[in-house]
Amino acid sequence: MNDIPKLLTDLPGPKSRKVLSLRQDYVPKGVYETAPVVVKKAKGALIEDLDGNILLDFTSGIAVVNVGHAPDEVVDAISTQAEKLIHSCIHVASYEPYLNLAKKLVEISPGDFPKMAFFLNSGAEAIENAVKVARYFKRKIGIIAFENAFHGRTLLTMSLTSKYRPYKLGFYAYSPGIVRYPYPYPYRCPFKSKSPEECAYATLEFIERGFATYIDPEETAAILFEPVQGEGGYIVPPPEFVKGLREIADKYGLVLINDEVQTGMGRTGKMFAIEHFNTVPDMITLAKSLASGMPISAVVGRKEILDSVHAGGIGGTFGGNPVCAAAALATIDIIEKSLSHAEKIGHEMDKRLKELYDKHEVIGEYRGLGPMKAIELVEDRKSKRPAKDLTNGIVKEALKRGLLLLTAGIYGNVIRIVPPITISLEQLDIGFSILDEAIREASKGV
């Protein structure tokens, strides 16, 4: 284990540089690149590039390969299903993987009430369809969304997304009916509250007041929220806020939509992040790690809501593809067996992050749930001024040492730490040691 990461060349190496020239020539620059790495193969928490360099992956493909790269059970499920049926379209003829996956998600999702599920291809499609169904069910257009949120890149989901650059700049994402409120970001509470609880209650009060000034409940269909904001910087709301959203939804007859595209499928140490808050939403959206990287997403929710739509009103040609659905079933099985380990990993990450916080003054805060963690970098802890350049510098120093990391946050000053939930404690320790070195090196002169 001591031989990982293994770096044989600078990054990118000669073989990777040659292939990366194709990217420069044929792929638009709008398709951004985090690391100049060309992957040859990957397994578990390790990635090997074309030059034989082996990197430790603390990104999980942006929280997609929660159970690691290419788990044997998922690869076998894909291969077995591909030999039987690759595509028929659920609108033409039914097939078992789709139906079995719908049954499984209904069984494991929160809520002691009749539920149903249907499938699409991406997180954005899941959000788009959840909103579409909520509007259909309530016969209202209004959707309450939140600052710092990320929900996708389609016209509607760009409109729901809060961070303007780079996601919305120049795309004129002005879908009607969306009303945006602050989100309780305890470290930078928009209401300058002194405690997370105060921040939660101030935010909830602001939403209530908004029904008189922004949109009336009579025109509001749903509240859409992330139980932990992902691209916004892994912001964990106080429990009082999530509970309060449920109470507001019940009070005004709104549909509560829980976006678990990044937080779901064991990422926080529980199958669904909402389980940390003892709150049950009306609909849940899933994607990313639902099938270990195969393109499939889901909307799971109350039967009375999902089954209200007329025949042909929802669906799509590729939604719930048989190979993807088979991969999802295999992935869920691994996650169910890995949750206790994920919880252990989360506790170990807390310990290591506390050590880093005590050692490095540039860490303003560390936060997260389970093995979904982040550090927020600042110029100094008193002013809390975001340190974006330092953040990028840390990511680059970590890559030099063979560790892949991702940034996040509306100020670009957050590093998210999302290894596979199946990572070994030894690999986790190596990754945190590299992160420690990277912070120390990048902080010189700061």
C-alpha positions in Angstrom: 0.0 0.0 0.0 3.0 2.3 0.5 3.5 2.5 -3.2 0.4 4.5 -3.9 0.2 7.1 -5.2 2.9 6.1 -7.7 4.2 8.8 -10.0 6.5 7.8 -12.8 6.3 11.1 -14.7 5.2 14.7 -14.2 1.5 15.2 -14.8 0.6 15.1 -17.6 3.1 12.5 -18.8 4.2 12.3 -22.5 1.5 9.8 -23.5 -1.2 11.8 -21.8 0.0 15.1 -23.4 -0.3 13.5 -26.8 -3.9 12.5 -26.2 -4.8 15.8 -24.5 -3.9 17.6 -27.7 -7.1 16.0 -29.1 -9.1 17.6 -26.4 -7.7 21.0 -27.2 -8.4 20.5 -30.9 -11.8 18.8 -30.8 -13.5 19.5 -27.5 -14.9 22.9 -26.6 -13.2 24.7 -23.8 -16.6 25.1 -22.1 -16.3 21.4 -21.2 -14.0 22.2 -18.3 -11.0 20.2 -17.1 -10.0 19.8 -13.4 -6.8 17.8 -13.8 -4.6 17.2 -16.9 -4.9 13.4 -16.6 -5.9 10.8 -19.2 -7.3 7.8 -17.4 -6.4 4.4 -18.7 -8.2 2.4 -16.1 -9.5 2.7 -12.5 -10.4 0.4 -9.6 -11.6 1.2 -6.2 -10.1 4.5 -5.1 -7.2 4.4 -7.6 -6.8 5.8 -11.1 -4.1 4.8 -13.5 -3.2 7.1 -16.4 -1.7 6.4 -19.8 1.8 6.9 -18.5 1.4 4.4 -15.6 1.0 7.0 -12.9 -1.4 5.8 -10.2 -3.4 8.5 -8.4 -5.5 8.4 -5.3 -9.1 9.6 -6.1 -10.8 11.8 -3.5 -13.4 13.0 -6.0 -15.2 9.8 -6.8 -16.0 11.2 -10.2 -17.9 14.1 -8.5 -19.6 11.8 -6.0 -20.6 9.2 -8.7 -18.5 6.1 -7.9 -19.4 6.0 -4.3 -18.6 2.3 -4.1 -15.4 2.8 -6.0 -14.3 2.5 -9.6 -15.5 -0.6 -11.5 -16.8 -2.7 -8.6 -16.8 -6.4 -9.7 -20.5 -6.9 -8.9 -21.5 -3.9 -11.0 -19.3 -4.9 -13.9 -20.7 -8.4 -13.8 -24.3 -7.0 -13.7 -23.6 -4.8 -16.7 -22.0 -7.6 -18.7 -24.8 -10.1 -17.9 -27.6 -7.7 -18.8 -25.9 -6.5 -22.0 -25.9 -10.0 -23.3 -29.7 -10.2 -22.7 -31.1 -6.8 -23.6 -29.4 -3.4 -24.1 -32.5 -1.5 -25.1 -36.2 -1.8 -25.8 -37.6 1.4 -24.3 -39.9 1.2 -21.3 -42.6 2.8 -23.4 -42.5 0.0 -25.9 -42.1 -3.1 -23.7 -41.4 -3.6 -20.0 -38.3 -5.3 -18.7 -37.4 -6.6 -15.2 -34.5 -4.4 -14.3 -36.6 -1.2 -14.6 -39.5 -2.7 -12.5 -37.2 -4.3 -9.9 -35.3 -1.0 -9.5 -38.5 1.0 -9.0 -39.6 -1.6 -6.4 -36.3 -1.4 -4.6 -36.2 2.4 -4.4 -39.7 2.5 -3.2 -38.8 0.0 -0.4 -35.7 1.8 0.8 -36.7 5.4 0.5 -38.1 7.3 3.5 -41.8 7.6 4.0 -44.4 5.1 5.3 -46.9 5.8 2.5 -47.5 4.4 -1.0 -44.7 5.5 -3.4 -43.7 5.1 -7.0 -40.6 5.7 -9.1 -39.6 6.4 -12.7 -36.3 6.8 -14.4 -34.4 9.3 -16.6 -30.8 9.8 -17.6 -29.2 12.6 -15.6 -29.6 14.6 -12.4 -30.9 17.6 -14.3 -33.6 15.5 -16.0 -34.7 14.1 -12.6 -35.0 17.6 -11.2 -36.8 18.9 -14.3 -39.3 16.0 -14.1 -39.8 16.4 -10.3 -40.7 20.0 -10.8 -42.8 19.2 -13.8 -44.8 16.6 -11.9 -45.2 18.9 -8.9 -46.6 21.7 -11.0 -48.9 19.3 -12.8 -50.2 17.9 -9.5 -50.7 21.3 -7.8 -51.7 23.1 -11.0 -49.4 26.0 -9.9 -46.2 27.4 -11.3 -44.2 28.7 -8.3 -41.1 26.8 -7.1 -39.2 27.9 -4.1 -35.4 27.4 -4.5 -32.3 28.6 -2.6 -29.1 30.5 -2.8 -25.9 28.5 -3.3 -28.0 25.7 -5.0 -27.0 23.6 -8.0 -29.6 21.6 -9.7 -28.4 21.2 -13.3 -27.6 22.7 -16.7 -30.9 22.6 -18.6 -32.9 25.8 -19.0 -35.1 25.1 -16.0 -32.4 23.6 -13.8 -30.0 26.4 -14.7 -32.7 28.8 -13.6 -33.0 26.9 -10.3 -29.2 26.9 -9.9 -27.9 29.9 -7.9 -24.2 30.2 -8.7 -24.1 32.5 -11.8 -20.6 32.0 -13.1 -19.9 29.7 -14.8 -23.2 27.9 -14.9 -25.6 30.6 -16.1 -23.4 33.3 -17.6 -24.6 34.1 -21.1 -27.2 31.4 -21.3 -30.3 33.6 -20.3 -31.7 31.1 -17.9 -34.9 32.9 -16.9 -37.5 30.2 -16.5 -40.6 31.7 -15.0 -42.1 30.9 -11.6 -38.9 30.5 -9.6 -38.5 32.3 -6.3 -35.2 32.2 -4.5 -34.5 32.5 -0.8 -31.4 32.5 1.3 -30.1 29.1 2.6 -28.9 28.7 6.2 -25.1 28.7 5.6 -24.0 28.9 9.3 -20.4 29.9 8.6 -21.6 32.8 6.5 -25.2 33.2 7.7 -26.9 35.8 5.5 -28.8 37.1 8.5 -25.6 37.4 10.6 -27.0 35.1 13.2 -24.8 34.0 16.1 -25.7 30.3 16.0 -26.8 27.7 13.4 -30.2 27.5 15.1 -30.7 31.2 14.9 -29.7 31.2 11.2 -32.2 28.4 10.5 -35.1 30.2 12.2 -34.2 33.5 10.6 -34.3 31.8 7.2 -37.6 30.1 7.8 -39.1 33.4 9.0 -37.8 35.1 5.8 -39.6 32.4 3.7 -42.8 32.9 5.6 -42.6 36.7 5.0 -41.9 36.0 1.4 -45.4 34.7 0.9 -46.6 38.2 1.3 -43.9 39.9 -0.8 -42.5 37.5 -3.4 -45.1 34.8 -4.2 -48.4 33.7 -2.7 -48.9 30.1 -1.6 -51.9 30.0 -4.0 -49.4 30.2 -6.8 -46.7 28.0 -5.3 -46.3 24.3 -6.2 -43.2 23.1 -4.4 -40.1 23.7 -2.3 -36.9 22.3 -3.9 -33.8 21.9 -1.7 -30.6 20.0 -1.2 -30.2 18.4 2.3 -26.5 19.2 2.0 -25.7 21.8 -0.7 -23.2 20.2 -3.1 -21.7 22.6 -5.6 -22.5 25.4 -3.1 -19.8 24.1 -0.8 -21.0 21.1 1.1 -23.1 23.4 3.3 -25.0 21.4 6.0 -28.1 23.2 7.2 -29.2 23.1 10.8 -31.8 20.3 11.5 -34.3 23.0 12.5 -34.3 24.3 8.9 -35.1 21.0 7.2 -37.8 20.3 9.8 -39.1 23.8 9.2 -39.3 23.3 5.5 -41.5 20.3 6.0 -43.8 22.3 8.3 -44.1 25.1 5.8 -44.9 22.7 3.0 -47.6 21.0 5.2 -49.0 24.4 6.3 -49.4 25.7 2.7 -50.0 22.4 0.9 -46.7 22.5 -1.1 -44.7 19.5 -2.5 -41.4 19.1 -0.7 -38.7 18.0 -3.3 -35.5 16.7 -1.9 -32.6 16.8 -4.3 -30.3 13.9 -3.4 -28.5 13.8 -6.7 -25.1 14.3 -5.0 -26.0 13.4 -1.4 -27.8 10.2 -2.0 -26.7 6.5 -2.3 -24.6 6.3 0.8 -22.6 9.5 0.3 -23.3 10.8 3.8 -23.1 7.4 5.6 -26.8 6.8 5.2 -28.6 5.7 2.0 -30.2 9.1 1.8 -28.9 12.3 3.4 -32.4 13.3 4.5 -32.3 10.5 7.0 -29.9 12.6 9.1 -32.7 15.1 9.6 -35.6 12.8 10.6 -37.7 14.5 7.9 -39.7 12.8 5.1 -40.0 14.7 1.8 -42.7 14.1 -0.8 -40.3 13.4 -3.7 -36.6 12.5 -3.9 -34.4 12.9 -7.0 -31.4 10.6 -7.5 -28.6 10.3 -10.1 -24.8 10.4 -9.9 -23.9 7.2 -7.8 -27.2 5.4 -8.4 -25.5 3.1 -10.9 -21.8 3.6 -10.3 -21.3 5.8 -13.3 -23.9 4.4 -15.7 -26.3 7.1 -16.9 -29.5 6.8 -15.0 -31.5 9.0 -12.6 -34.7 8.6 -10.7 -37.7 10.4 -9.2 -39.2 8.6 -6.2 -42.2 10.0 -4.5 -45.7 9.8 -3.2 -47.9 7.6 -5.4 -50.7 10.2 -5.4 -48.3 12.8 -6.9 -46.4 10.7 -9.4 -49.5 8.7 -10.6 -51.5 11.9 -11.2 -49.9 12.6 -14.6 -51.7 11.4 -17.7 -50.3 8.5 -19.8 -47.4 9.8 -21.9 -46.8 12.9 -19.8 -43.5 11.7 -18.3 -40.7 9.4 -19.5 -38.1 9.3 -22.3 -36.5 7.0 -24.8 -33.5 6.0 -22.7 -34.8 6.5 -19.2 -34.3 3.4 -17.1 -32.2 1.6 -19.7 -31.9 -2.1 -18.8 -28.1 -2.2 -18.5 -28.1 1.0 -16.3 -31.0 -0.4 -14.2 -29.1 -3.6 -13.6 -26.0 -1.6 -12.6 -28.1 0.4 -10.2 -29.5 -2.7 -8.5 -26.0 -4.1 -8.1 -24.7 -0.7 -6.8 -27.5 -0.4 -4.2 -26.7 -3.9 -2.9 -23.0 -2.9 -2.4 -24.1 0.4 -0.7 -26.4 -1.4 1.8 -23.5 -3.7 2.8 -21.0 -0.7 3.0 -23.0 1.8 5.2 -21.3 0.8 8.4 -17.9 1.2 6.8 -19.0 4.5 5.4 -19.9 5.7 8.9 -16.5 4.6 10.2 -14.8 6.5 7.3 -16.8 9.6 8.2 -15.7 9.5 11.8 -12.1 9.0 10.7 -12.4 12.0 8.3 -13.7 14.1 11.2 -10.6 13.3 13.2 -8.2 14.1 10.4 -10.0 17.3 9.5 -9.9 18.5 13.1 -6.1 17.9 13.0 -5.8 19.9 9.8 -7.9 22.7 11.2 -5.8 23.0 14.3 -2.6 23.0 12.2 -3.5 25.3 9.3 -5.0 28.8 10.0 -6.1 29.1 6.4 -8.9 26.6 7.1 -11.8 28.7 8.2 -14.2 25.7 8.7 -14.5 22.0 8.0 -17.9 20.5 7.6 -20.0 17.8 6.1 -21.9 14.6 6.9 -20.3 11.2 7.0 -17.8 10.7 4.2 -19.0 13.8 2.4 -16.7 16.5 3.7 -15.2 19.8 2.8 -12.8 22.5 4.0 -13.4 26.2 3.4 -10.2 28.2 2.8 -9.9 31.8 4.0 -7.2 34.6 4.1 -7.7 34.7 7.8 -10.3 33.4 10.2 -11.4 36.7 11.6 -12.3 38.4 8.3 -13.3 35.0 6.6 -12.3 36.5 3.3 -12.4 33.7 0.7 -9.0 32.4 -0.5 -9.8 31.2 -4.0 -6.2 31.3 -5.3 -5.0 29.4 -2.3 -7.7 26.8 -2.8 -6.6 26.2 -6.4 -3.0 26.1 -5.3 -3.8 23.4 -2.8 -5.5 21.3 -5.4 -2.5 21.7 -7.8 0.0 20.7 -5.0 -2.1 17.7 -4.1 -2.2 16.6 -7.8 1.6 16.9 -8.0 1.7 14.3 -5.1 -0.9 12.1 -6.8 -4.1 13.1 -5.1 -7.2 14.2 -7.0 -9.4 16.8 -5.3 -12.3 19.0 -6.4 -13.2 22.6 -5.5 -16.7 24.0 -4.8 -18.5 26.9 -3.3 -19.9 30.1 -4.6 -16.5 31.8 -4.0 -14.5 28.9 -5.3 -12.7 28.6 -1.9 -14.0 25.2 -0.8 -12.2 21.8 -1.3 -14.6 18.8 -1.2 -13.3 15.5 0.0 -15.3 12.7 -1.4 -13.4 9.4 -1.5 -15.4 6.2 -2.3 -17.3 5.1 0.8 -15.5 1.7 0.4 -12.0 3.2 0.6 -9.6 1.5 3.1 -8.5 3.4 6.2 -4.9 3.0 5.0 -5.7 4.7 1.7 -7.7 7.4 3.5 -4.7 8.1 5.8 -2.4 8.4 2.8 -4.7 10.9 1.1 -5.0 13.1 4.2 -1.2 13.1 4.6 -0.9 14.4 1.1 -3.6 17.0 1.7 -1.7 18.2 4.8 1.5 18.5 2.7 -0.4 20.3 -0.1 -1.9 22.9 2.3 1.5 23.5 3.9 3.2 24.0 0.6 0.5 26.2 -1.0 0.2 28.3 2.2 3.9 29.4 2.1 4.0 33.2 2.0 0.3 33.5 2.6 
